[in-house]
């Protein structure tokens, strides 16, 4: 019978061989964490390699994602669909084993990690999702939602600020099924962390309200097992197991040194390591007895079958709850969803209210959340400004997980990453709010949502210089443009309540990526539309004022600037000019429309184009061309009442008329 250390050595061998073959990677972390991983995966982790998406599996997240060969080796050894050829293709083009774990590539990868600390925040979201679903669906005799979230972190993860934000929140909420394993090897890329990371980690986590298990020998299976058992027993606090390890354990000359952190060991060092750990096998050769000892398919099948039998009994006794649970886990919208949306849009049109789009957003949340209990919202301490709550909001806290609203506190980065974890868990449509300016604090988490192509809705209010007196530090200028440039991010900047409702509809129906919804602080005038125009809002851009079939000028506008464009166009058209106004609430969506539709909105025959948006202007050149004109804000704003700031930057009807007049004269002169 193979010993635990022998089983762990299979991880070490695969890790050092794959990194060496790729001539790139991080062998130190998986070699140092192999003993911890062996105990966790063989003695505790509840999972099924036959079905990586089993609802009630334990989640395993490697926040220190540079050590990705650890999780790839574990998935391969335990029987997931990740063959040895994929291990050999580590870090190669289109392999299932990219340099850092990527969601959607290898089966069993729960989230994309690499930017340190974010995996921890994702894990907080997964644990929070589990606790909320359990509170909603479990009955005394049926714990159909009952699993743990395990996350490994390294020194680097705990240096990152997001680890403070996420861990503080987890402790406050008492997420007892979150177990963090701290790989304390005291080495980072620059060497021994004693020069830049000396804080008392156990004391820090105790101050967060965590259950702290100190001084575990990360190479002693008995100590590791005892620590995990201790953590599992505490259901009232998240746990952190502080494991002392040696990076690159087994390497005679590089163990404990930064030289094995982010570079291959080298052929000679690998030969010496094989001798030291008594690994007699050729590269990528794992004997059958090791595969048999690691194989988790039979146990996983048994665990899932037992859960399925329990769920069948649950379904008989609580059919409505069971049906709702399955609908939510599958991500299906209610059968009457289209009617619900249409009813709200019709009511919004009928009211014809001139209100801030942030208020229109709240009205839409009110309408949709009543029929979508999977909507779970929150705000980074700006609920009264973001208006992300509604009449049925129930704040989740340490004592009550059966809610739908998260008070995130001033933690924008963690908020976005935690919501990604909630989305990855399944069963929810997460949304969160802050000022558009503070999307900058959350930027990398937004990018990770987009990279993973998961549904995560960001409510960004106070979307421009319309913020007013708070000034340049709070006025969003470049944020809309840069978010539009983020691959797979869908962005909407609606101009009134009707466009706001349809933007929300699009965000809820979009399951293949995140959505940023940009809303105003100031009131926006209701704009009358035909039924056809309302239907075309969902296409991202549409003709709002026709002017003529062959316009001499097209004005493209978004958000609060649409009203300015409409009023100017109406005035110019009244004196026989031919000016079209295009409202472009979502450039990303418009760009995906067929060419024929795009041509009807922005005909190539009309190259005289003006774009107006209270933000940087460069982005609009793709729509107006080099000969077009963009009116916007190309510096960081000013502190003053919103009306004065708009006047200062020329975002007014009078200035737009003047600009258009001068522009048309210049265009006619150029023709001559």
BELLINZI-V594429 format. One record per pair of residues at least 4 apart in sequence whose ideal C-beta (glycine too) atoms are under 6 Angstrom apart, sorted by the first residue. I is the first residue (numbers start at 0). J is the second residue. Records with the same first field share a line. If there is no record, write none. Layout:
BEGIN
I=J, J
END
This chain:
BEGIN
1=5, 6, 292
3=37, 220
6=37, 292
7=33, 34, 37
8=276, 278
9=285, 289
10=33, 72
11=30, 33, 249
12=278
13=17, 72, 86
14=26, 29, 30, 68, 72
15=26, 264, 269
16=282, 283
17=68, 86, 89
18=24, 26, 263
19=263, 269
21=89, 90
22=263
23=90
25=65, 66, 261
26=30, 259, 264
27=246, 247, 259, 260
28=32, 63, 66
29=66, 68, 69
30=247, 248, 249
31=184, 244, 245, 246, 248
32=36, 69, 182
34=218
35=180, 217, 223, 242
36=40, 69, 73
37=41
38=42, 220, 223, 224
39=43, 44
40=44, 73
43=227
44=57
45=57, 302
46=56, 57, 299
47=53, 299, 303
48=77, 78, 79, 295, 296, 299
49=296, 300
51=106, 107
53=303
54=328
55=146, 306
57=146, 147
58=109, 125, 148
59=149
60=109, 110, 118, 122, 150
61=70, 112, 151
62=112, 118, 119, 150, 152, 156
63=152, 153, 156
64=99, 100, 112, 113
67=99, 100
68=72
70=100
71=96
72=76
73=77
74=79, 81, 105, 107
75=81, 86
76=293
77=293, 295
78=294, 295, 296
79=106, 107
80=106
81=85, 105
83=283
85=94, 95, 96
87=283
88=94
89=96
90=98
95=104, 105
97=101
99=113
100=108, 112
101=111
102=108, 110, 111, 451
110=121, 423
111=447, 450, 451
112=118
114=443
115=155, 156, 159
116=156, 159, 161, 162
117=416
119=150, 152, 156, 162, 165
120=161, 165, 413, 416, 417
121=416, 419, 420
122=148, 150
123=165, 169, 417
124=417, 420, 421
125=148, 420, 424
126=148, 174, 176, 177
128=421, 424
130=400
131=400
132=136, 144, 426
133=137, 144
134=400, 401
135=401
136=144, 320, 324
137=142, 144
141=313
143=310, 313
147=176, 178
148=177
149=178
150=179
151=180, 182
152=156, 157, 179, 181
153=182
154=187, 192, 196
155=187
156=162
157=162
158=196
161=165, 412, 413
162=166
164=410, 412, 413
165=413
166=207
167=207
169=174, 177, 237
170=207, 208, 209
172=397
173=235, 397
174=237
175=233, 234, 235, 236
177=237
178=230, 238
179=239
180=240
181=239, 241
182=244
183=241, 243
184=244, 246
185=192
186=246, 257, 260
187=192
188=260, 261
190=257
192=196
201=211, 213, 241
204=209, 211, 239
205=211
209=236, 237, 239
210=233, 236, 238
211=239
212=226, 229, 240
213=241
215=222, 226, 240, 242
216=222
217=242, 243, 244
226=240
230=238, 240
233=238
245=254, 255
247=253, 254, 259
248=254
249=272, 275, 276
250=254, 259, 264, 268, 272
251=271, 275
253=258, 259
264=268, 269
273=278
280=284
285=289
295=299
313=317, 321
314=321
317=321
326=331
327=373, 426
328=425, 426
332=336
333=370
335=339
339=370
340=504
343=366, 500
344=500
347=496, 497, 500
348=497
351=525
352=496, 525
353=522, 524, 525
354=358, 359, 522
355=519, 521, 522
356=493, 499, 518, 519, 523
357=386, 460, 518
358=386
359=496, 499
360=499, 518
361=386
363=500, 503
364=368, 389
365=389
367=371
368=374, 389
373=427, 428
374=428
375=403, 427, 429
376=387, 404, 430
377=405, 407, 431
378=382, 385, 387, 432
379=407, 409, 410, 411, 414, 433
380=408, 409
381=385, 433
382=387, 388
385=432, 458, 460
387=432, 458
388=392, 404
392=404
393=402, 403
394=402, 404, 406
395=400, 402, 405
407=414
410=414
411=433, 437, 440, 441
412=440, 441, 444
413=417
414=431
415=441, 444, 445
416=444
418=429, 431, 455
419=448, 455
421=427, 429
422=429, 453, 454, 455
429=455
430=456, 458
432=458
433=437
434=461
435=459, 462, 475, 478, 517
436=473, 475
438=459, 478
441=445
448=453, 455, 513
449=485, 487, 488, 512, 513
452=487, 511, 512
454=510
455=513
456=506, 514
457=515
458=516
459=515, 517
460=518
461=466, 520
462=475, 517, 518, 519
463=475, 613
464=474, 613, 632, 636, 644
465=519, 520, 521, 559, 641
466=473, 474, 520
467=640, 641
468=638
469=473
470=638
471=635, 636
474=636
476=614, 615, 632, 635, 636
477=481, 615
479=614
480=615, 618
482=488, 490, 515
483=490, 586
487=512
488=513
489=514, 587
490=515, 587
491=502, 516, 584, 585
492=517, 557, 558, 584
493=498, 499, 502, 584
494=498, 558, 561, 582
495=523, 525, 526
498=536, 584
501=536, 537
502=516
505=509
506=514
509=514
519=523, 559
521=641
523=559
524=562
528=532, 533
532=541
535=541
538=592
539=585, 588, 589
540=581, 583, 589, 600
542=581, 600
543=580, 582
544=565, 568, 580
546=550, 572, 577, 578, 579
547=577
550=577, 579, 605
551=577
552=578, 607
553=579, 581, 605, 608
554=564, 580, 609
555=581, 583, 610, 622
556=560, 561, 564, 611
557=583, 612
560=611, 612
561=582
563=652, 655
564=580, 611
565=580
566=652
567=652, 655, 656
568=572, 578, 580
571=576, 578
572=576, 578
581=600
592=596, 597
598=602
607=666
608=623, 627
609=628
610=619, 623, 629
611=630
612=631
613=632, 650
614=631, 632
615=633
616=629, 631, 633
619=623, 629
623=627
628=662
630=658
632=648
637=644, 647
639=643, 644
645=650
646=651
649=654
658=662
END
